[in-house]
């Protein structure tokens, strides 16, 4: 099964929660751990939540062509997908599931074409998104406002994805994604 599922969304839209729920429901998905040079948040574990690299290590991996895609999401802050992650998951006979920024999502869809299903998780509104980000208590108000500005930009990418799911109700969003992914995984390519 050499298929991939791509999830993208503005920060706080619920995509990571949806992905974890889908894996718990038993879909044959392997989570691709992204790489970044940002500092780990409290409770984040290297090699489980992200691969955390210094900026120098990240740039060296770019030079060595170890990423299938990478992006400078914020100035000086890089995120990317290691090729080794795709191999690891495909070797376990699962579909790769990505939790990536919108440019990474569009890039992965362009690379994998019909082997990929791209899903954009849309927040119900900017106001709800702001509330969700504030409820996390992980960032300053200035940081939240930066993320809101970025979210408005990212939402313009939704039409570039195969499916858009509005996460107004988490259970409904999970069920919708489950149906769409099940159909995709059952398709012959």
Secondary structure, DSSP 8 states (H G I E B T S, - for coil): ---EEEEEE-TTSSHHHHHHHHHHTT--EEE---EE-S---TT--BTTTBEE--HHHHHHHHHTT-EEEEEEEETTEEEEEEHHHHHHHHHTT-EEEEE--HHHHHHHHHHHGGGEEEEEEEES-HHHHHHHHHHHT-S-HHHHHHHHHHHHHHGGGGGGSSEEEEESSHHHHHHHHHHHHHHHHHS--
